[in-house]
Structure formats: C-alpha cells, structure tokens
Amino acid sequence: MTYIAKPKFHHPGLKKNELGYTHRDYEGKISTLCAGCGHDSITASIIEACYELSIEPHRVAKISGIGCSSKTPDYFLGNSHGFNSVHGRMPSVLTGANLANRDLIYLGVSGDGDSASIGFGQFAHSIRRGVNMTYIVENNGVYGLTKGQFSATADRGSKSKKGVTNTDNAIDLVAIALQLGATFVARSFSGDKAQLVPLIAAAIGHKGASFIDVISPCIAFNNHAGSTKSFDYVREHNDAVNRLDVLVGRDPIAVDYAPGTVQVVEQHDGSKIALRKIDADYDPHDRLGAQTFLARHAAKGQIVTGLLYVDPDAEDLHSHLNTVEAPLNTLEADTLCPGSAALDKFNASLR
C-alpha cells in the first residue's frame, strides 16, 4: 500500500550515476495498481530516464490529475516536488507553477480520461502555449477506476470486456498535439522500455511542449480479444518509425548503424538525439507529413510509435511572454514594486 514506505536499506554495490545516486533514489512508494498494469512499466521507465540523466530529484516537479495514471507520481521520484490536482486540471496547475519557477523540470502525468475528456480543453491550451514540460499520457482507452467504460481515446469498433462495441470516434491526442503546435511529439508502448526510456529522456531535455502518448494496457478491463489497447494487439500492430539514443554532455557519438540511417538532433540543453531510421521515408521534422503518416496508418489499424516530430529550435511560454530570467517566485518586493516614478514612466509610454 502507498502508506507502506519502501525499506531505505539497499545493497551497497548498487550501480550509481554521476551524482552518486542509485535507482532506488529515484523510486517512490509501493504501487497499489493491479499486478501487470502497464502504468507501472511507465513508472519504471521514468525512473530509468531520470537516473540515466543524473537529474537531481529536488529539481523536478511532478503534477497529475485524477485516475489510475495520476496515482503513479507517488511511485517515482519520492524526493521531488509533487502536486495531485483535481480531475482534468493538471495542465493549468503545471502552467502556473512553471510561470512562477522556471528553474524546475516539470513532469505532467495524466490519462486518457483526464486529458481527452474532462481536461481536453486544458490539455489543448497548455500545448498551444508551449509550456516547457514533459506531458505524459498513460493511455489505456478505458476508465479503470470506474470499472472499464470506454474513454475518449477508445477506437471505434473496439469491444469492451463485456462485449459492447464502441460506436464513437476516437480522439487521437498525438494528432491533436501536432495540430496545436507541440514541438516534441512521440508515441510509445508501455511494454517497450527500450523505446520509451530514451523518448522520456529526450522529452525532458527539450525546451518547449513535449508530449508523449503511451499506450498502456489496462490489465483488468481492456486486455482482451477485441480491444485495440491490449498487449497482444499493440505488439501485433506496432509500426515504429525510428529508435533513438540520448547522448548527454560531451560524450562522443558512437553508432553501429548503416550510413544514412542515423540523424543527430541537438537540443537546447546540449543533449543530442541519435535517431535510427526504420522507415526510410519518414521525416521527424515535417509536422504536416507526420499528421498524414499517422492518419494513413490509423486507417489500416496500425499504431505508429517513436519520435514523430521534433523542432530543435523551439521556444517556450517564457520566451513568448518575454519574462525575466530569474524565477518569479524569487523576485523581491522592491523589484516587483519599483515605485511611482517607474509607474509614471510606464503609463507615459502608453499615451
């Protein structure tokens, strides 16, 4: 249970990262999700990515809404800042926190019900504003906490555990994120840690709105024949357009792939993404091409995964608003209230 803390003792021989931390230092409380839940695999991938990046836990703010997915921040980065908001309101809380303190790394964790239904509007506005964040949706296509009703991302024609066929069209959050201007867009599968970990690491290093849609099968209510979000279905219909490695610092780029199949993208923080092309015709810098590619493969029932779009020269909300470099929550009263003379000068400039 979540009130049972993990033992602090661990083997002294555990591998450490550059900061001297082990994996255990990036873990949280014991998960209360169903055994085999895809969300726990996403938690493990977030822990691995933060460990590999040697992130100081106190520099991370993890924010969530309501749902099975929004419980997961309790299971990773136990020494980080955290806030569990109300249903569908995670994006606005994260936006406010980001504006107040731009120095933190923001992880927004949500679900398909939290982001594609009651929080759809908030999701849209946080993406179009370019909030500097990593927004992860743990997408299982059902409302797991209320016994398996279809969510807004459930594919039309898919069947529930009770055999009911979904007659509504699905909301594709990846397609929406591309349309709204997200500058890092990816999709992955909770069962593919080799793909998911570097995607999360790359998203954290990206300056701007990073969005990752992770298909995460609900082991209790949506892992049966007829579901398009089950482990078997995703494995059979997964069409990965690329694989990537994240290179940090000044490490030399060493790859063992055929010439022309690797593209290196340098990000704002200096990290580099080495993209290994699987689909030779796919260009992750072409936003319109990504939308067309997604639609074409969705019509064939295929799930496209990988880094779908990235803009290495992206700007974030602070750049758009031209805010000061210092976090707003560190500004003193004399800076915020410079006096009547400064106010008179400002008012005169508007006349």
C-alpha positions in Angstrom: 0.0 0.0 0.0 1.1 3.6 -0.6 1.4 4.3 3.2 4.0 1.5 3.4 7.4 3.0 2.7 10.0 1.0 0.9 12.9 0.0 3.1 15.7 2.5 3.0 18.4 -0.2 3.2 19.8 -1.3 -0.2 22.8 -3.3 -1.3 26.0 -1.2 -1.2 27.1 -2.5 -4.5 24.2 -0.9 -6.5 25.3 1.0 -9.6 25.4 4.8 -9.2 25.1 7.6 -11.7 27.2 10.7 -12.0 25.6 12.2 -8.9 26.2 9.1 -6.8 22.5 8.1 -6.8 21.2 4.6 -7.4 17.8 3.7 -9.0 16.4 3.4 -5.5 16.9 7.1 -5.0 14.5 7.8 -7.9 11.8 5.5 -6.7 8.7 6.4 -4.7 6.2 4.4 -2.6 4.9 0.9 -3.3 2.4 0.8 -6.2 -1.2 -0.1 -5.4 -2.1 -0.6 -9.1 -3.2 -4.0 -10.4 -0.3 -6.5 -10.9 0.8 -6.3 -14.5 -0.6 -2.8 -15.1 1.2 -1.0 -17.9 1.3 2.2 -15.8 3.9 0.5 -13.6 6.1 -0.1 -16.6 5.9 3.6 -17.4 6.9 4.5 -13.9 9.9 2.2 -14.2 10.8 4.0 -17.5 10.6 7.4 -15.9 12.8 6.3 -13.0 15.4 4.9 -15.5 15.4 8.0 -17.6 15.9 10.3 -14.6 18.7 8.0 -13.3 20.5 8.0 -16.7 20.2 11.8 -17.0 21.6 12.2 -13.4 18.8 14.6 -12.5 18.8 16.0 -9.0 15.4 14.8 -7.7 14.7 18.2 -5.9 14.8 19.9 -9.3 11.7 18.0 -10.5 8.0 18.9 -10.1 5.6 16.1 -10.9 2.0 17.1 -11.3 -1.0 15.0 -12.1 -4.8 14.9 -12.2 -7.2 12.1 -11.2 -7.3 8.5 -12.3 -5.1 5.4 -12.2 -2.4 7.2 -14.2 -2.5 10.2 -11.9 -1.7 8.0 -8.9 1.6 6.9 -10.4 3.7 10.0 -9.5 3.5 8.7 -5.9 5.5 5.7 -7.2 8.5 7.5 -8.6 10.8 10.4 -7.5 9.8 10.3 -3.9 12.2 13.2 -3.1 10.8 15.5 -5.7 8.1 18.2 -5.5 4.6 16.9 -6.3 1.0 18.0 -6.6 -2.0 15.9 -7.3 -4.6 18.2 -8.7 -8.3 17.7 -9.5 -9.7 15.9 -12.5 -8.5 17.3 -15.8 -6.8 20.4 -14.2 -3.2 19.2 -14.2 -2.2 21.4 -17.2 -3.3 24.7 -15.6 -1.6 23.9 -12.3 1.6 23.0 -14.1 1.4 26.1 -16.2 1.1 28.3 -13.1 3.9 26.5 -11.3 6.1 26.8 -14.4 5.5 30.6 -14.7 6.3 31.0 -11.0 9.5 28.9 -11.1 11.1 28.3 -14.5 14.1 26.6 -13.0 12.3 23.3 -12.2 11.8 20.3 -14.5 8.1 19.7 -15.0 6.6 16.3 -15.5 2.9 16.3 -16.2 1.3 12.8 -15.8 -2.2 12.2 -17.0 -4.5 9.7 -18.5 -6.9 9.4 -21.5 -9.9 10.2 -19.3 -8.0 13.1 -17.5 -6.7 14.7 -20.8 -9.1 13.6 -23.6 -12.4 14.2 -21.8 -12.9 16.5 -18.8 -9.4 18.0 -19.2 -9.4 18.2 -23.0 -9.5 22.0 -23.1 -6.8 22.3 -20.5 -4.6 19.9 -22.5 -5.1 21.9 -25.7 -4.2 25.3 -24.2 -1.1 24.1 -22.4 0.2 22.6 -25.6 -0.6 25.6 -27.8 1.0 27.9 -25.3 4.3 26.0 -25.5 4.7 25.4 -21.7 8.1 23.9 -21.1 7.1 20.5 -19.8 7.1 16.8 -20.4 3.4 15.8 -20.7 2.9 12.0 -20.5 -0.5 10.5 -21.1 -0.8 6.9 -19.9 -3.4 5.8 -22.4 -5.4 2.6 -21.8 -8.7 3.5 -23.6 -10.9 2.9 -20.5 -11.9 4.4 -17.2 -10.2 1.9 -15.0 -11.3 3.4 -11.6 -14.9 3.1 -12.6 -14.8 -0.4 -14.0 -13.9 -0.1 -17.6 -16.2 2.2 -19.5 -14.8 3.4 -22.9 -12.7 6.6 -22.7 -12.5 9.2 -25.5 -9.4 7.5 -26.9 -11.1 4.1 -27.4 -11.1 3.2 -31.1 -14.4 3.0 -32.9 -15.3 -0.7 -33.3 -13.2 -1.9 -30.3 -15.0 -4.1 -27.8 -15.3 -3.8 -24.1 -14.7 -6.7 -21.7 -18.4 -7.2 -21.6 -18.6 -7.4 -25.4 -20.1 -4.0 -26.0 -18.8 -2.3 -29.3 -17.7 1.3 -29.2 -19.6 3.4 -31.7 -17.8 6.7 -31.0 -14.9 8.0 -33.0 -11.6 8.2 -31.0 -9.7 11.3 -30.1 -6.1 10.9 -31.2 -4.1 13.0 -28.7 -0.9 12.7 -30.8 -2.7 14.2 -33.9 -4.2 17.0 -31.7 -0.8 17.8 -30.2 0.7 18.1 -33.7 -2.1 20.3 -34.8 -1.8 22.6 -31.7 2.0 23.2 -32.2 3.7 20.8 -29.8 7.4 20.9 -30.6 8.2 17.3 -29.4 5.6 14.7 -30.1 6.0 10.9 -29.6 4.1 7.8 -29.0 5.2 4.6 -27.3 4.1 1.4 -25.7 4.5 0.6 -22.0 5.8 -2.8 -22.9 8.7 -1.4 -25.0 11.1 0.0 -22.4 13.9 0.2 -24.9 11.9 2.7 -26.9 10.2 4.5 -24.0 13.2 5.4 -21.8 15.1 7.4 -24.4 11.9 9.1 -25.5 11.3 10.3 -22.0 14.9 11.4 -21.6 14.8 13.3 -24.9 11.5 15.0 -23.9 12.9 16.1 -20.6 15.8 17.8 -22.4 13.6 19.5 -24.9 12.7 23.2 -24.4 9.0 23.6 -25.1 5.9 21.5 -25.0 6.9 17.8 -25.1 4.1 15.3 -25.4 4.3 11.5 -25.2 1.2 9.3 -25.7 2.0 5.9 -24.1 -0.3 3.0 -24.9 -0.7 1.3 -21.5 -3.0 -1.7 -21.4 -5.4 -1.9 -18.5 -4.8 -5.5 -17.3 -8.2 -5.6 -15.6 -10.6 -4.1 -18.1 -9.0 -3.7 -21.5 -6.6 -6.5 -22.2 -8.9 -8.9 -24.0 -9.6 -10.0 -27.6 -11.4 -7.2 -29.4 -9.5 -4.4 -27.6 -7.2 -2.2 -29.6 -5.3 -1.3 -26.4 -4.4 -4.8 -25.3 -0.8 -6.1 -25.0 -1.3 -8.5 -27.9 -3.0 -6.0 -30.2 -0.3 -3.3 -29.7 2.5 -5.8 -30.2 1.0 -7.1 -33.4 0.2 -3.6 -34.9 3.1 -1.5 -33.6 4.8 0.3 -36.5 7.9 2.1 -35.1 9.2 4.8 -37.4 12.5 5.2 -35.6 14.5 4.4 -32.5 16.7 6.8 -30.6 19.5 7.2 -28.2 20.1 10.3 -26.0 23.6 11.4 -25.6 24.4 13.9 -22.8 27.4 16.1 -22.2 30.4 15.8 -24.5 30.3 12.1 -25.0 31.4 11.1 -28.5 28.7 9.8 -30.7 29.3 6.1 -31.4 26.8 4.3 -33.6 26.9 1.0 -35.4 24.2 1.6 -38.0 24.5 1.8 -41.7 25.5 5.2 -43.2 22.5 7.4 -43.8 20.3 5.7 -41.3 21.2 7.9 -38.3 20.3 11.5 -37.9 21.6 13.5 -34.9 19.4 16.3 -33.5 21.0 18.7 -30.9 18.6 20.0 -28.3 18.6 23.3 -26.4 20.2 21.8 -23.3 23.1 20.5 -25.3 22.0 16.9 -25.3 21.8 15.1 -28.6 19.2 12.7 -30.0 20.6 10.0 -32.3 17.6 8.9 -34.4 17.8 5.5 -36.0 15.5 5.5 -39.0 13.4 2.4 -39.5 11.0 3.9 -42.1 13.4 5.4 -44.7 10.8 8.0 -45.9 9.8 9.3 -42.5 11.0 12.9 -41.6 10.5 13.8 -37.9 10.9 17.5 -38.8 7.9 17.6 -41.1 4.8 18.4 -39.0 2.3 18.0 -41.8 4.0 14.9 -43.0 3.7 13.4 -39.5 -0.1 14.1 -39.4 -0.6 12.5 -42.8 1.6 9.5 -41.9 -0.5 9.0 -38.7 -3.8 9.2 -40.5 -2.7 6.8 -43.2 -1.5 4.2 -40.8 -4.5 4.6 -38.4 -6.8 3.8 -41.4 -5.0 0.5 -41.6 -5.3 -0.2 -37.9 -1.6 0.3 -37.2 -0.2 2.1 -34.2 2.7 4.4 -35.1 5.3 4.7 -32.4 8.6 6.5 -32.0 9.6 10.2 -32.1 7.0 11.6 -34.6 8.0 15.2 -34.6 10.7 17.5 -33.1 11.6 21.1 -33.5 15.2 21.6 -32.2 14.8 25.4 -32.3 11.5 25.5 -30.3 10.6 28.3 -27.9 8.6 28.0 -24.7 6.0 30.1 -22.9 8.6 32.2 -21.1 10.1 33.2 -24.4 6.7 34.1 -25.8 5.9 36.3 -22.7 9.5 37.7 -22.5 9.7 37.0 -18.8 12.8 37.7 -16.8 15.4 35.0 -16.4 15.1 34.9 -12.6 12.2 32.7 -11.4 9.2 34.9 -10.5 9.0 33.4 -7.0 12.5 34.7 -6.2 11.8 38.4 -7.0 11.8 40.8 -4.0 9.3 43.5 -3.3 11.5 46.3 -4.5 11.8 44.6 -7.9 8.1 43.9 -8.2 7.1 47.4 -6.9 9.7 49.8 -8.3 7.9 52.9 -7.1 5.6 55.6 -8.5 8.3 57.1 -10.8 8.7 53.9 -12.7 4.9 53.6 -12.9 4.5 57.1 -14.2 7.2 56.4 -16.9 5.4 53.2 -17.9 2.0 55.0 -18.1 3.5 57.8 -20.2 4.8 55.2 -22.7 1.3 54.1 -23.3 -0.1 57.5 -24.2 
